[in-house]
Each structure stands twice: as structure tokens, then as C-alpha cells.
Amino acid sequence: MFGISFSLKRMLGISGLKTKISRKTGVPMTKGGVERKVGRTVIDSLLETKKKKRR
């Protein structure tokens, strides 16, 4: 009605804790974030091997 929402995770500090852990480790905590990170790593490793073969 007024745009007010309630989040138990926010109230307990879980969201902030997950953010701090993600920033320190460099590993995302969300499903989409993990998928992007894995995809980027695979693509980077494939491109890296192609660069090495050209030399």
C-alpha cells in the first residue's frame, strides 16, 4: 500500500553478512552470480589456452 516491505533476513543481518563474505572471498552467494562466475572462468580458460597455442 505505501511501498513498505519487511525482510526477516535484513532484520537479522543475514543479507549484510552474505555481502561481506562475498566481497572478501570474491565468490558470489546467489545462484546467478555463481553461474556467471563459473561461465566467465571457463571462457577465460578456453581463451587462455588458445592464446598459448598461437605463440
C-alpha positions in Angstrom: 0.0 0.0 0.0 2.7 2.5 1.0 5.7 0.7 -0.5 6.8 -0.6 2.9 8.2 -4.1 3.0 9.6 -6.3 5.7 12.5 -8.7 5.4 13.5 -11.0 8.2 16.9 -11.7 6.6 17.6 -7.9 6.5 16.5 -7.6 10.1 18.7 -10.4 11.3 21.7 -9.1 9.3 21.9 -12.2 7.1 21.9 -10.1 3.9 24.8 -7.9 5.1 26.8 -10.9 6.3 26.4 -12.6 2.9 27.5 -9.4 1.2 30.6 -9.1 3.4 31.6 -12.8 2.8 31.1 -12.4 -1.0 33.3 -9.3 -1.1 36.1 -10.9 0.9 36.2 -14.2 -0.9 35.3 -13.0 -4.4 32.7 -15.7 -4.7 29.0 -14.7 -5.1 26.3 -16.1 -2.9 23.5 -16.0 -5.4 22.7 -18.7 -7.9 23.0 -16.3 -10.8 26.3 -14.9 -9.5 27.8 -18.3 -9.2 26.7 -19.2 -12.7 28.2 -16.0 -14.1 31.5 -16.6 -12.3 31.8 -20.2 -13.4 30.9 -19.3 -17.0 33.5 -16.4 -17.1 36.2 -18.7 -15.6 35.5 -21.4 -18.3 35.5 -18.9 -21.1 38.7 -17.3 -19.8 40.5 -20.6 -19.5 39.5 -21.6 -23.1 40.7 -18.3 -24.4 43.9 -18.6 -22.4 44.7 -22.0 -23.9 44.1 -20.7 -27.4 46.4 -17.7 -26.8 49.2 -20.1 -25.6 48.8 -22.3 -28.7 49.4 -19.4 -31.0 52.8 -18.5 -29.6 
